[in-house]
Amino acid sequence: MKVQVVPGLNSLLEGAFNIAPRDVDIQDLLCREPVQIDCRSIVGLLRGRVVLVTGAAGSIGSELCRQVLAFQPARLVLLDHSENGLFFLERELGALAPTLEVIPSIASITDGPRLRDVFARYRPSAVFHAAAHKHVPMMEKHPGEAIKNNVFGTRTLVDEAIRAGVDVFVMISTDKAVNPTSVMGASKRLAEMYVQANSMRSSTRLITVRFGNVLGSNGSVVPVFKEQIRTGGPVTVTHPEITRYFMTIPEAAQLVLQAGVLGAGGEIFVLDMGEPVKVVDLARDLIRLSGLTEEEVKITFTGLRPGEKLFEELYDAGEVRLPTPHPRIFMAQHRPCPLNPLRALLRRLAALIDGPADEVVDTLRVILPEYAPGSAASTPDASPARGGAFGDGGGPSHVPEAYSSGRELVPGLSSP
């Protein structure tokens, strides 16, 4: 039977006249009210300006593009290496806003000369960086590719944005970057560090946002569950106690836009996503909302996958959670790492990314002492307060001696 949702009694009492039932929406899985942005504050950031979105054809990138169009930019540049994805996105956005200039640009964020040409030709004032390799088990098998795209692609993009005089640059990161146990998480943490380190020297406002799991994004758990339910099950969950923070695709895009207004440069913004949700409870909700029962569609447990954590964290032990003018957005404050030693470490990593996977992982562990591959604590309390690189994770500053250039890196010392 097809299940639909009717308005609640409160809505009817408040005078809502639309009592037609609606289809089940993915927001019904949130178990909380969706977060809304302050649209008025976004107008000055986007209206009449050139905006560039990387990873534009992806789930979050395409939603960013839709929301940006509503603020009437002068032009919107869609940057992605997926020709097919850009073809369909350009058609969709052209129908949504036929009078606005939408420019598809096929490019890889690892291609410096190509990016330089795009920045010189279109002169964006705002860049929203959504391009990334994101699948944890896949990146465990291909660590060099994760580093190329997530670390060095971000480095190239940041460098070219600064060179072009971009006003604001917002990078999308992940809660998996906090005390990472996966190559994907470690690569995003390094990207965070590079963005923050450059913010200390640049007039470009370089900002980071951390996401939880995005409901309904490509390859995320909900589409997988829905397909498993459609075919009669079983629905596969890795562990009965695994929990995740969840947000919707519109919330994710709104957080990126709001961060572009709130940030002065160097901040990491985190959305208040409520309490973490057990993934098995999400599976049960989705089965029930599909009009079925667990007797009809079974749930089976398959075990944690490579690099996967039992729980995610939003803040490192050395980060302080601070409020912002938006009541549902917080800032993770900590001391940015110095740029020159980080560049030296990245040069070492670059020399290894096409080599054996274990060498890439070993080098990541040297650069990021908080990176613990294969670790999966059973409860949040079991997570060690590991010190991050350069002293940004609550522990002592750590830069391998060969790359410290003779400088003593201790808290309070001005960055080189």
N, C-alpha and C positions, 0 to 999 in steps of 0.2 A: 504494500500500500504506500502511496505517496504521502509523506508527512509535510504539513505546512504549519506555519506559526500564525496565531491570531493576536491582535493587540491585547495587552494586559488590562485588568480592570482599572488600574490607575489611569492609563491612557484614556479610557472611555470616560471616566469621571472628570478628567481634565478637559474634556470637550473635543477629543480627537474624533473626527467624523469618518476617517478612512478605516473601516472595519474589515476590509478585504483581507483574507489570509495571504501570507507571502511564503515563498520558499525558504527553507532553512538557509541561513547565512553563516559564513565562516566566523563572524563575530559572536555567534551564539556559543562558540567554544571558548571564548575568552574568560568567562566567569567574572567579568568586571566591565565597567563602563569604558568604552574606547576613549583615548586621550585626544583632545582637540587642540589645535594650534591657535595662536593669536594672528589671524589673517591680516589685520591692519599693519602689524609690524613687518610683515613679509613684503608688502607693496613696495616700500622704498628700496628693498634689496633687489627686486626683480623687474619692476615695471620700466619699460623703455631701455633695458640693458641687454647685453649679449650674454647668454647662459650656455655653458657647455656641460653635458652630462656624459661621463664615461660609463661603459657597460650599459648603454642606453637601451639595448634590446632585451635586457634581462628583466626579471620580475620587478625588482625595486627600481632599477633605472628607468623602465618604461612608466612606472607609476609616478616617479619624480617628474618625468617629462609631461605627463598629463596635468599634474598639479602646477607645474611651472607655467604652462600655457594659460591657466586661469588668471595669472597675474600680468599678462600681456607684456612679455619681454619684447625687445626690438627684434631679436632672432634667437632661435634655439638650435644649437649644434648637437647632433646626435652622434657620439663617437662609440664605435663598437667594431670588433673584427668579424662579426657575424653578418655576412651580406644578406642572407635570407631574413634574419631578424630585423635588420634595418629596413628592408623593403616593406615588410608588413607594418612596422611601426610608423614609417613615414606616411603610408596610406591612411592609417588610423588617425594620426595627429592632424593630417591635412583635412580630414573630414570634420574633426572637432573644432579646428580653428583655421578656416580656409584663408583668412586675411593675414595670418602671421607667417613669417618666414621660418620654415623648418628645413634644416640642412643636414642630411645624412652624410657622415664622414667615416668611411671604412678605414680603420687604423688599429694597430696594436699599441697598447700603452708602453710596450717595451721598445718601440721604435722611435728613438730620439729625433732624428731628422724629420720624420713624418709628423710627429707632434709639434715640432718647431714650426713647420709650415702651416699646420692648422691654427696654431696660436697667432702667428703673424698675419694670416689671412683674415681671421674672424675677430680677433682682439676681444676675447671674452673677459667680462669683469667678474663673473662668478663661475666656479667650477665645482661640480658635485661628482665625486669620484666613487662610483659604484662597481667598477670593474674589478673582478677578483676570481680566483679559483677558490671554491668554498666547500667542496665535499670532503669531509674528514677522511674516510677510509681510502678514497681515491688518491688523495694527496700523500697518504702514508706510503703508497706504492710509488709515487712520483715526486719525491721531495724536491728534486732540482727544479721541476716545473712550477711547484708552489712558490719557491723562492724567486724564480725568474719573474713570475707575474705579480705576486703579491708584494714582494719586497722591491725588486729592481724596477718593475713597472711603476710602482708608486714613487720610487726615487726619481725616475726619469720625468714623471708627470709633475712632481713637486718642483724639480729644477726648472723645467720649462715654464711652469706657471709663474715662478718667481722672476725668471728672465723676461717674461712678457708683461710683467707688472699687473698681474691679476689682483683684484681687490680682495676676494674671499675664496678660499679653497676648503671644502669640507670633505673629509675622507670617511667612508663607512668602515668601521671595524666590527668586532664581535666579542661577546663575552668569553669566547674560547681563547682570547688573547690573554686572559687573566690566569696566572699560574698554568700555562699551557701544558697539555699532555700530548698534543698532536702537532704534526708539522704545520698543518694549516693554522692552528692557533699561534704557534711560535712565529710563523711568517707574518701574521697580522700584528703581533706585538712589535716586531722589528719595524713594520711599516708605521705603527703608532709612534715609535721612538724617533724615526726619521722626520716625520711631520712635526713633532714637538721640538726636536733639536733645531730645525730650520726656522721655527717660529721666533726663536730668540734673536735671529739676525735679519729678518725680512720684514718689509713693510706689508707684504701680503698676509692677511689674517688666515693662518693655517690652523684648522680646527678638526677634531676627530669626534665621531659619535660611535658609541658601542651599542650593538643590537643584541637582543636575544634571538630566539628562533622565530622566524617570520612565517606565520600561518599562510599556507597556500602558495608560497614561492616555489619556483621550479625546483623539483627534486626534494622538497621538504616532506615532512612526515604525513601531513594531511592528504595531499594528492595520492601518496602511496597507500594510505589507509583506505581512502575512498575507492581506489581501484581494487584493492583486496576485498572490500565489502561487496563491490559490484560483482565480482566473480565468485562470491560465496565463501570467501575466507580460505585459510585462517588469516587473521590480522596478526602480523608479527611485531612484537615489542622486544627490544634487546634485553631488558631487565625489569623485574617487577617494581624496583625502587627508583628507577631512573627518573629524574625530574628535569624540567627545562623552564626557562622564562619564555613567555610567548607574547608576540605582538602581531598586529595585522599589517598587511602591505601598505595601506594608507597611513597607518601610524608611523611606520618606518620612514616613509617619504616625508611626512610632516615633521618628524624629528630632525631630519637632515636640513629642511628649510628653516626651522626655528633656530637650529644651531648656528646657521649662517648669520642670523640677526644677533643672537646672544653673545657669540664669541668675539673676544678681542684678539685671540691668537694664542695657541698653545694648549687650549682646554681640551678635555675629554668629557663629552656630555653623555649621560645615561638616562634613559626613560624609566620612570617608575612603572614597572609592569606588574605590580602587585606581587603576590606570593608565587613561588615556582609551582608548576603543575606537574603531577605525576603523568608520564606519557601513557601509562596504562589506563588512567582515568580519562584522558583525552580520547583514547581508542574506544572506551566504553560509551562515552558521550556521543561519539560519531556513529557508532553502531545504533544507539538508541534513536538519535536524530534521523537516521536513515530508515526508521520504522521497523527495525529488526531487534532481536535479542541475542544475548551471548550463547543461548542454546542453538540459535540458527547460524550465527557466525562466531566461531571460536577464536580466542586469543591465545597465541603461543609465544613462548619466550625463547629467544635465540642466542642470548649471550652478548656481552659488550663487544663492539667491533674495534678494530685497531685504532688507537688514538682517542677513543671515546671515553668521556668522563661520566661518572654516575650523577654528578650534579655540576652545575655551572656557577661561576662567581661573577659578580658585576664589578667588584672593586678588589684591587690588590691590597695586601696587608699594610703596605706603606702609603696607600692613598686615603685621603680624607674626603668624605662625601660632604659636599657643600650645596646649599640651596641656590636656586637661580630665580629670576623674576617670574618664571613659569612654574606653577606649583607642582607639576608632574615631571619636570626635568631637573636633574641634578648634575653636579660637576664632580668628577674625580680629580682631586688636586694632588699633585706630587711634583717633585723636582725634575725638570727635563734633563736628559743626559746631554753632555757636551758633544758638539758636532764632529770635530776633527777625529777623535778616537773612534767614533762610530763609523765614520767613512773608511778608516783604515781597516776595521773589522769587516766591513761589507766588501772591501776589495779582496780580502782573504777568502770570504765566502764565495765571491764571484768566480774565483779560480777553481772552485770545486764542484759547482752545480751540475756539470755534465759528467762528473765522475761517479764512483760508487755511492749508493744511497747511504751506507753507513758512515762514510766520511762526511757527507753533508749533515747528517744528524749529529755526529760528534762535534762538528764545528758549531752548529746551532747551540749545543749544550755549553760550549765554552763562552759564546757570546751572551747567552741567556741562562744564567744559573738557575732561574726559576722554572725553566723548561724541564719537565720530568717525563720523557717518553715512556709510554706503557703504564703510567701510574693512574690509578682510578680509586681515590679514597671513597670509603663507603658512606661517610657522613661529612657535612661541612666542617664539623669540629675536628675531623681527622686530617684536614688539609694543613700542611706545615706552613708556617709563616716564612716562606723562602725569600731571600733577598734578591731583588732584581738587578739587572745590569746597571752599572754606574750609580748604584745606590738608590735607584728609583723604586725599589720594591720593598722597602722596609728594612733591608739588611745592610751590611757594609757595602761601600762602593766597590765595584769589581770591574776592572779593565785588565785584560791580560797584559803582563808587564811589557811584552814586546811591542805593544801598540799604544802605550801610554805616552810616548814621545817625551819621557822624562818628567811629565807633569804629575803632580800628586793630586789625585781626584778625591776630594773629601767633601762632605756636606759643608756648604757655606762658602766654598771656593768659587770665585767667578769662573764661568766656563770659558775655555780658550776660544 
